[in-house]
Structure formats: structure tokens, C-alpha cells
């Protein structure tokens, strides 16, 4: 029986040491901030700007293709495209005021 009580005491001592180690690890993680699992990523302003500019370029490419397609469907050779506030694509004739 003495042997079993020594084993139990040793196991309790080891458990206490492991608990202390875990507490130190928890404190270190708390000092570092939130966990780094990747779920709370934020985007930098430069990254948002790059994405915004790329999106605007894709939109402009689509709108240009749409307007050129409209011109080609109307078979208007002497026309050009201008930007307008109300319309995405205005068609104006060369040489007119």
C-alpha cells in the first residue's frame, strides 16, 4: 500500500507542475493577444485600394466593350464615346457641337 500512495503523490505533484506550465502558456498567449488562427484578418488600406482599382478597371473594360459593341451594331464609324454623369455610354457624332 505504501507503494501505491507514493505513486499517487507523485502523480499529483506532476499534475500540479503541468497545471502551472499550462497557466504560464495561457498567460503568454494572453499577452500576445488573440489567437493566430487567421479568422480575424484585416486588409490594409493599400490592399483595399489595389482591389478597388482592379474592380474599376474591369468595370471600365466591360463598359467600353459594351459601348463599342453598341457602335458596331449601329454601324456608326464616325462616332466616338464620351463619359456622362447620367449615361454610362454616350454616343456623339464628330464635328457636332
Legacy VTK file of the C-alpha trace (Angstrom):
# vtk DataFile Version 3.0
C-alpha trace
ASCII
DATASET POLYDATA
POINTS 97 float
0.000 0.000 0.000
2.859 2.352 0.702
3.966 1.953 -2.874
0.556 2.996 -4.251
0.383 6.073 -2.029
3.829 7.154 -3.292
2.644 6.771 -6.898
-0.467 8.828 -6.160
1.613 11.565 -4.513
3.999 11.612 -7.465
1.121 11.819 -9.949
-0.470 14.693 -8.027
2.845 16.541 -7.977
3.219 16.061 -11.758
-0.355 17.232 -12.290
0.358 20.394 -10.321
3.503 21.059 -12.377
1.603 20.552 -15.641
-1.155 22.897 -14.444
1.442 25.560 -13.645
3.001 25.150 -17.096
-0.408 25.471 -18.730
-1.118 28.594 -16.710
2.165 30.144 -17.924
1.305 29.231 -21.513
-2.159 30.801 -21.134
-0.597 33.978 -19.753
1.862 34.142 -22.643
-0.962 33.716 -25.167
-2.989 36.414 -23.451
-0.002 38.765 -23.593
0.377 38.153 -27.326
-3.265 38.937 -27.999
-5.826 36.918 -29.850
-5.049 33.523 -31.273
-3.485 33.466 -34.713
-5.932 31.130 -36.413
-6.448 33.530 -39.335
-10.095 34.239 -38.674
-9.612 37.890 -37.772
-7.539 39.144 -40.671
-7.895 42.739 -41.690
-6.996 44.217 -45.024
-4.605 47.115 -45.311
-5.631 50.346 -46.966
-3.179 49.690 -49.788
-4.720 46.260 -50.395
-8.240 47.712 -50.479
-7.045 50.370 -52.928
-5.480 47.769 -55.253
-8.676 45.730 -55.261
-10.770 48.857 -55.846
-8.626 49.971 -58.772
-8.707 46.496 -60.312
-12.501 46.381 -59.953
-12.834 49.810 -61.589
-10.550 48.741 -64.435
-12.656 45.608 -65.044
-15.826 47.735 -64.998
-14.340 50.255 -67.446
-13.257 47.435 -69.756
-16.765 45.958 -69.704
-18.442 49.308 -70.319
-16.052 50.140 -73.167
-16.748 46.787 -74.789
-20.470 47.343 -74.324
-20.325 50.818 -75.902
-18.126 49.668 -78.773
-20.487 46.769 -79.341
-23.359 49.257 -79.499
-21.447 51.337 -82.027
-20.644 48.330 -84.144
-24.236 47.150 -84.062
-25.351 50.586 -85.275
-22.542 50.593 -87.872
-21.521 54.052 -86.805
-17.954 54.672 -87.851
-17.773 58.431 -87.344
-18.838 58.353 -83.729
-16.849 58.387 -80.522
-17.558 57.640 -76.887
-17.785 60.183 -74.104
-18.472 59.799 -70.415
-21.612 61.300 -68.993
-22.982 61.561 -65.469
-26.379 60.113 -66.277
-25.473 57.648 -69.011
-22.781 55.019 -68.920
-22.015 55.473 -72.575
-22.988 58.423 -74.737
-22.547 58.347 -78.473
-21.752 61.674 -80.107
-21.060 62.473 -83.713
-17.753 64.016 -84.741
-17.918 67.611 -85.787
-21.168 68.429 -84.000
-21.372 70.947 -81.188
LINES 1 98
97 0 1 2 3 4 5 6 7 8 9 10 11 12 13 14 15 16 17 18 19 20 21 22 23 24 25 26 27 28 29 30 31 32 33 34 35 36 37 38 39 40 41 42 43 44 45 46 47 48 49 50 51 52 53 54 55 56 57 58 59 60 61 62 63 64 65 66 67 68 69 70 71 72 73 74 75 76 77 78 79 80 81 82 83 84 85 86 87 88 89 90 91 92 93 94 95 96
